[in-house]
């Protein structure tokens, strides 16, 4: 038996809290329901220790989100109702962030809420587009199929993110190693050479004086230098969280050669495939475009989708809306406009998404091929500057001695 803490609402509407011993969180929810209480929050109690604290997480991973959709679809396909399927999942995954998320969904469904509304209450875990798909599946009676399609969409999105991360991993590691090496040489090695050269009466060239200036500043104020680095590491994420600055950075990212094209294709693949699923589920095109905004992490593209949604609400056709969409390839604009005119937009949205997926894969390979030599050239330039800063005064001293 495990010990759980709970927050619940009693029959008279008051909020209560307490502790119960049970096998799982769903079992606690059933015990509370038998007492006439509605579970609001249930979590397992733990004595604090560092390993468990490090293991705890407030969000589920992309792999867990995909697994949740696959497993829930499989249980629904086996004939289980939603609340029983969620109960089985919660019992299987334990008290991880994933387990707590599923237990919370189960508690809300037991209260009588539909699954889509329960997922909507956890907006940080489930994007609005996924909530919209689930709601459409509930209304059309095709929830199992919608869950499988949503899992396929999220799987493709995760694969693209992993491809980009893998392509950039080695260059970033190389950059970090270079920065560390240059820092060691600047702070510890170069001052020794500089002191010897000064004793010989040699004049120090400009590159050497520049590095020595950095070295002296770090040596004189090490805590200030450390605080400056930490401050930059903290300030950059905070600044990027500002909507206006994030919008500017995202728009700038789309203009970067090769990488910007990859980001555009990856975003449109997700948008178009999501639109195809939402239209197949019976959701209006303007509303589907609004829901699809949540599948792209790029604020600039999301802003374009908001404008597209507004234009559709005003009565313009989809072909007219995308005719001047600069972030969408011209071939796809023509294809989708023709599909709308022929009444076959849903199928062509799927074809367009497949095209974007193939092109994004090509650009991911290209980024991986370009990133390594580009970083090697950059690192070589940095090392050349440092070596030059060390060798130039030595050559000058040798010339003076001769």
VEXKOL-228927 format. One line per 8 residues: number of its first residue (from 1); for each residue x, y, z of C-alpha. Coordinates in Angstrom, 3 decimals, m for minus. Example, Ala and Ser with C-alpha at 12.3 -4.5 7.8 and 13.67 -1.06 7.14 Angstrom:
! VEXKOL-228927
1> 12.300:m4.500:7.800 ~ 13.670:m1.060:7.140
This chain:
! VEXKOL-228927
1> 0.000:0.000:0.000 ~ 1.114:3.544:m0.764 ~ 0.249:6.740:1.055 ~ m1.497:9.435:m1.000 ~ m2.439:13.018:m0.230 ~ m5.556:14.422:m1.859 ~ m7.502:17.617:m2.392 ~ m11.220:17.082:m2.969
9> m14.585:18.827:m3.000 ~ m17.182:17.574:m0.519 ~ m20.894:17.207:m1.244 ~ m21.613:20.639:0.274 ~ m19.063:22.278:m2.034 ~ m16.312:22.838:0.526 ~ m12.715:21.922:m0.303 ~ m11.134:19.242:1.864
17> m7.721:17.616:2.008 ~ m6.313:14.549:3.662 ~ m4.332:11.324:3.348 ~ m5.369:7.822:2.294 ~ m3.542:4.513:1.918 ~ m4.287:2.789:m1.385 ~ m2.690:0.847:m4.223 ~ m2.938:3.661:m6.785
25> m4.269:7.165:m7.419 ~ m7.381:5.861:m9.254 ~ m8.136:3.715:m6.201 ~ m8.025:6.866:m4.057 ~ m10.414:8.583:m6.486 ~ m12.847:5.659:m6.166 ~ m12.645:5.744:m2.366 ~ m13.375:9.474:m2.357
33> m16.274:9.016:m4.782 ~ m17.744:6.393:m2.446 ~ m17.664:9.043:0.299 ~ m19.448:11.548:m1.940 ~ m16.311:13.592:m2.613 ~ m14.913:14.712:m5.969 ~ m11.149:14.311:m6.322 ~ m9.402:17.496:m7.445
41> m5.777:16.471:m6.947 ~ m4.134:13.222:m5.872 ~ m0.421:12.645:m5.406 ~ 1.718:10.042:m3.700 ~ 3.589:11.109:m0.569 ~ 7.370:10.645:m0.517 ~ 10.049:11.223:2.073 ~ 12.456:13.687:0.535
49> 15.719:12.367:m0.871 ~ 17.932:13.710:m3.608 ~ 17.443:10.873:m6.141 ~ 13.664:11.031:m5.907 ~ 13.727:14.810:m6.091 ~ 15.804:14.652:m9.245 ~ 13.447:12.051:m10.681 ~ 10.362:14.172:m10.108
57> 9.301:16.329:m13.025 ~ 6.340:18.576:m13.612 ~ 5.949:17.771:m17.315 ~ 5.798:14.640:m19.391 ~ 8.226:14.086:m22.241 ~ 7.347:13.971:m25.932 ~ 7.873:10.186:m25.944 ~ 5.479:9.788:m23.006
65> 2.858:11.947:m24.717 ~ 3.088:9.786:m27.848 ~ 2.977:6.588:m25.779 ~ m0.107:7.888:m23.947 ~ m1.986:8.408:m27.218 ~ m0.977:4.991:m28.600 ~ m1.830:3.121:m25.404 ~ m5.125:4.928:m24.868
73> m6.132:4.206:m28.476 ~ m5.251:0.517:m27.998 ~ m7.332:0.250:m24.812 ~ m10.284:2.014:m26.430 ~ m9.949:m0.337:m29.397 ~ m10.187:m3.248:m26.959 ~ m13.621:m1.991:m25.914 ~ m12.804:m0.244:m22.634
81> m14.576:3.031:m21.814 ~ m12.393:6.105:m21.413 ~ m12.379:6.177:m17.603 ~ m11.367:2.511:m17.321 ~ m8.655:2.946:m19.957 ~ m7.230:5.901:m18.030 ~ m7.392:3.923:m14.795 ~ m5.362:1.077:m16.324
89> m2.788:3.520:m17.676 ~ m2.455:5.326:m14.332 ~ m1.889:2.051:m12.494 ~ 0.745:0.912:m14.999 ~ 2.949:4.014:m15.079 ~ 3.180:4.711:m11.321 ~ 3.997:8.041:m9.706 ~ 6.071:9.635:m12.450
97> 5.053:12.940:m14.022 ~ 3.359:10.835:m16.690 ~ 1.480:8.848:m14.048 ~ 0.335:11.977:m12.206 ~ m0.902:13.470:m15.477 ~ m2.924:10.371:m16.355 ~ m4.269:10.165:m12.787 ~ m5.416:13.794:m13.025
105> m7.170:13.062:m16.331 ~ m8.833:10.026:m14.766 ~ m10.054:12.070:m11.804 ~ m11.585:14.713:m14.099 ~ m13.272:12.084:m16.293 ~ m14.732:10.453:m13.159 ~ m16.237:13.866:m12.323 ~ m18.134:13.638:m15.603
113> m15.944:15.781:m17.851 ~ m15.178:14.600:m21.390 ~ m11.571:13.648:m22.099 ~ m10.999:16.717:m24.288 ~ m12.036:19.087:m21.502 ~ m9.861:17.231:m18.993 ~ m6.898:17.580:m21.372 ~ m7.689:21.258:m21.924
121> m7.234:21.840:m18.186 ~ m3.589:20.764:m18.634 ~ m2.668:23.181:m21.407 ~ 1.072:22.941:m20.678 ~ 0.983:19.218:m21.420 ~ m1.539:18.957:m24.255 ~ m1.535:21.580:m27.061 ~ m4.835:23.096:m28.171
129> m4.608:21.366:m31.549 ~ m4.498:17.962:m29.829 ~ m7.408:18.950:m27.593 ~ m9.355:19.996:m30.698 ~ m8.668:16.652:m32.379 ~ m9.820:14.733:m29.306 ~ m12.965:16.858:m29.046 ~ m13.747:16.232:m32.714
137> m13.167:12.505:m32.192 ~ m15.566:12.486:m29.241 ~ m18.261:14.310:m31.193 ~ m17.890:12.123:m34.289 ~ m17.475:8.833:m32.424 ~ m14.030:8.219:m33.940 ~ m11.887:8.903:m30.879 ~ m9.731:5.800:m31.271
145> m8.780:6.651:m34.863 ~ m8.155:10.304:m34.020 ~ m5.825:9.315:m31.180 ~ m3.816:7.102:m33.531 ~ m3.552:9.875:m36.132 ~ m2.564:12.419:m33.481 ~ 0.129:10.031:m32.235 ~ 1.470:9.727:m35.792
153> 1.622:13.525:m36.116 ~ 3.459:13.928:m32.808 ~ 5.845:11.108:m33.757 ~ 6.812:12.912:m36.964 ~ 7.263:16.186:m35.088 ~ 9.487:14.488:m32.511 ~ 11.541:12.790:m35.250 ~ 12.222:16.131:m36.941
161> 13.259:17.751:m33.663 ~ 15.594:14.858:m32.886 ~ 17.104:15.039:m36.381 ~ 17.913:18.717:m35.918 ~ 19.223:18.133:m32.394 ~ 21.488:15.326:m33.605 ~ 22.791:17.480:m36.448 ~ 23.769:20.274:m34.050
169> 24.997:18.172:m31.116 ~ 28.595:17.603:m32.259 ~ 29.207:21.202:m33.434 ~ 27.875:22.543:m30.133 ~ 30.094:20.155:m28.178 ~ 33.065:21.253:m30.279 ~ 32.231:24.899:m29.609 ~ 31.991:24.321:m25.849
177> 35.328:22.481:m25.801 ~ 36.950:25.308:m27.759 ~ 35.640:27.999:m25.423 ~ 36.911:26.047:m22.420 ~ 40.349:25.523:m23.996 ~ 40.702:29.181:m24.979 ~ 39.679:30.239:m21.471 ~ 42.345:27.996:m19.904
185> 45.047:29.296:m22.250 ~ 44.031:32.923:m21.765 ~ 43.821:32.844:m17.968 ~ 46.673:30.474:m17.073 ~ 49.095:29.976:m19.980 ~ 49.329:33.317:m21.763 ~ 50.183:35.428:m18.652 ~ 53.262:33.243:m18.024
193> 54.519:33.791:m21.573 ~ 53.736:37.504:m21.351 ~ 55.725:37.877:m18.112 ~ 58.749:36.169:m19.676 ~ 58.544:38.326:m22.787 ~ 58.251:41.517:m20.737 ~ 61.407:40.514:m18.860 ~ 63.147:40.242:m22.221
201> 61.951:43.736:m23.095 ~ 59.842:42.589:m26.077 ~ 56.891:44.693:m27.183 ~ 53.610:42.774:m27.168 ~ 51.573:42.820:m30.408 ~ 47.887:43.779:m30.527 ~ 46.369:40.210:m30.457 ~ 48.446:39.383:m27.377
209> 47.470:42.605:m25.614 ~ 43.791:41.908:m26.353 ~ 43.902:38.445:m24.803 ~ 45.957:39.710:m21.869 ~ 43.326:42.372:m21.244 ~ 40.688:39.650:m20.967 ~ 42.996:37.568:m18.773 ~ 43.755:40.476:m16.431
217> 40.070:41.349:m16.118 ~ 39.122:37.757:m15.234 ~ 42.047:37.400:m12.799 ~ 41.348:40.727:m11.072 ~ 37.588:40.209:m10.704 ~ 36.907:36.442:m10.889 ~ 33.609:36.634:m9.006 ~ 32.395:39.470:m11.207
225> 33.357:37.516:m14.338 ~ 31.593:34.406:m13.048 ~ 28.519:36.443:m12.103 ~ 28.506:38.053:m15.547 ~ 28.498:34.653:m17.269 ~ 25.743:33.349:m14.985 ~ 23.753:36.556:m15.498 ~ 23.944:36.185:m19.269
233> 22.859:32.531:m19.058 ~ 19.854:33.560:m16.940 ~ 18.988:36.747:m18.831 ~ 18.934:35.244:m22.335 ~ 16.096:32.736:m21.627 ~ 14.160:35.429:m19.753 ~ 14.512:37.869:m22.643 ~ 13.485:35.201:m25.143
241> 10.329:34.614:m23.094 ~ 9.199:38.172:m23.898 ~ 6.610:37.848:m26.712 ~ 7.891:40.771:m28.789 ~ 11.541:39.690:m28.659 ~ 10.659:36.021:m29.242 ~ 8.638:37.044:m32.297 ~ 11.605:39.004:m33.667
249> 14.040:36.116:m33.046 ~ 11.677:33.576:m34.631 ~ 11.216:35.781:m37.695 ~ 14.990:36.209:m37.938 ~ 15.483:32.449:m37.661 ~ 13.304:31.889:m40.730 ~ 15.703:34.031:m42.787 ~ 18.807:31.997:m41.913
257> 19.968:30.065:m45.011 ~ 19.244:26.317:m44.933 ~ 18.269:26.294:m41.230 ~ 15.407:28.739:m41.807 ~ 14.081:26.646:m44.693 ~ 14.193:23.542:m42.507 ~ 12.257:25.314:m39.739 ~ 9.620:26.485:m42.238
265> 9.165:23.028:m43.782 ~ 9.023:21.298:m40.387 ~ 6.423:23.787:m39.137 ~ 4.249:23.534:m42.245 ~ 4.407:19.752:m42.187 ~ 2.842:19.782:m38.722 ~ 0.338:22.506:m39.617 ~ m0.876:20.870:m42.833
273> m1.152:17.390:m41.335 ~ m3.048:18.769:m38.351 ~ m5.406:20.658:m40.678 ~ m6.066:17.460:m42.645 ~ m6.996:15.556:m39.480 ~ m9.184:18.373:m38.143 ~ m11.049:18.767:m41.444 ~ m11.562:14.999:m41.625
281> m13.072:15.211:m38.141 ~ m15.636:17.779:m39.274 ~ m14.095:20.963:m37.858 ~ m14.573:24.160:m39.884 ~ m11.533:25.353:m41.813 ~ m11.230:28.716:m40.033 ~ m11.440:27.066:m36.606 ~ m8.991:24.350:m37.704
289> m6.443:26.982:m38.743 ~ m6.789:28.598:m35.318 ~ m6.210:25.277:m33.567 ~ m3.223:24.458:m35.790 ~ m1.390:27.511:m34.463 ~ m0.464:25.585:m31.337 ~ 1.536:22.899:m33.188 ~ 4.250:25.302:m34.329
297> 6.760:26.687:m31.881 ~ 7.629:29.567:m34.213 ~ 5.812:32.773:m33.235 ~ 6.258:34.365:m36.674 ~ 4.479:31.487:m38.428 ~ 1.827:31.431:m35.681 ~ 1.161:35.128:m36.355 ~ 0.675:34.362:m40.048
305> m1.799:31.622:m39.127 ~ m3.731:34.089:m36.963 ~ m4.024:36.408:m39.965 ~ m5.113:33.492:m42.146 ~ m7.795:32.567:m39.608 ~ m9.111:36.128:m39.561 ~ m9.208:36.250:m43.373 ~ m11.153:32.975:m43.492
313> m13.631:34.312:m40.930 ~ m14.116:37.368:m43.147 ~ m15.165:35.107:m46.022 ~ m12.060:34.708:m48.150 ~ m11.229:31.290:m49.601 ~ m8.277:29.220:m48.475 ~ m6.628:29.653:m51.876 ~ m6.914:33.430:m51.614
321> m5.527:33.407:m48.079 ~ m2.396:31.404:m48.914 ~ m1.775:33.049:m52.307 ~ 0.686:35.525:m50.810 ~ 1.933:33.387:m47.907 ~ 5.701:33.854:m48.249 ~ 6.590:31.141:m45.739 ~ 4.758:28.467:m47.782
329> 6.459:27.147:m50.965 ~ 4.804:28.318:m54.205 ~ 4.238:24.713:m55.333 ~ 2.183:23.990:m52.222 ~ 0.191:27.214:m52.579 ~ m0.849:26.190:m56.091 ~ m1.561:22.602:m55.033 ~ m3.776:23.574:m52.099
337> m5.656:26.232:m54.068 ~ m6.413:23.643:m56.759 ~ m7.483:21.141:m54.106 ~ m9.923:23.613:m52.583 ~ m11.375:24.450:m56.001 ~ m11.853:20.736:m56.721 ~ m13.370:20.036:m53.293 ~ m10.459:17.761:m52.381
345> m8.611:19.980:m49.910 ~ m8.289:17.368:m47.171 ~ m6.413:14.870:m49.376 ~ m4.112:17.515:m50.827 ~ m3.331:18.827:m47.351 ~ m2.073:15.340:m46.551 ~ m0.001:15.236:m49.764 ~ 1.416:18.690:m49.022
353> 2.383:17.563:m45.505 ~ 4.173:14.525:m46.963 ~ 6.047:16.814:m49.367 ~ 7.144:19.053:m46.480 ~ 8.265:16.012:m44.479 ~ 10.462:14.745:m47.322 ~ 11.945:18.181:m47.973 ~ 12.548:18.766:m44.252
361> 14.397:15.443:m44.072 ~ 16.589:16.531:m46.978 ~ 17.412:19.812:m45.280 ~ 18.147:18.041:m41.986 ~ 20.800:15.966:m43.780 ~ 22.141:19.129:m45.404 ~ 22.359:20.918:m42.045 ~ 24.233:17.968:m40.567
369> 26.645:18.014:m43.522 ~ 27.250:21.777:m43.256 ~ 27.315:22.208:m39.482 ~ 30.479:20.208:m38.814 ~ 32.798:21.841:m41.394 ~ 31.404:25.287:m40.576 ~ 32.148:24.807:m36.902 ~ 35.593:23.381:m37.669
377> 36.440:26.492:m39.706 ~ 35.196:28.728:m36.881 ~ 37.086:26.802:m34.218 ~ 40.192:26.804:m36.395 ~ 39.982:30.579:m36.687 ~ 39.706:30.985:m32.913 ~ 42.635:28.661:m32.255 ~ 44.695:30.406:m34.948
385> 44.088:33.753:m33.222 ~ 45.157:32.351:m29.839 ~ 48.255:30.654:m31.248 ~ 49.139:33.825:m33.136 ~ 48.830:35.780:m29.890 ~ 51.400:33.460:m28.302 ~ 53.807:33.059:m31.224 ~ 53.996:36.667:m32.437
393> 55.694:38.010:m29.288 ~ 58.082:35.042:m29.315 ~ 59.105:35.829:m32.898 ~ 59.477:39.512:m32.012 ~ 61.682:38.627:m29.038 ~ 63.846:36.358:m31.179 ~ 64.278:39.137:m33.759 ~ 65.263:41.591:m31.001
401> 67.844:39.172:m29.598 ~ 69.379:38.606:m33.024
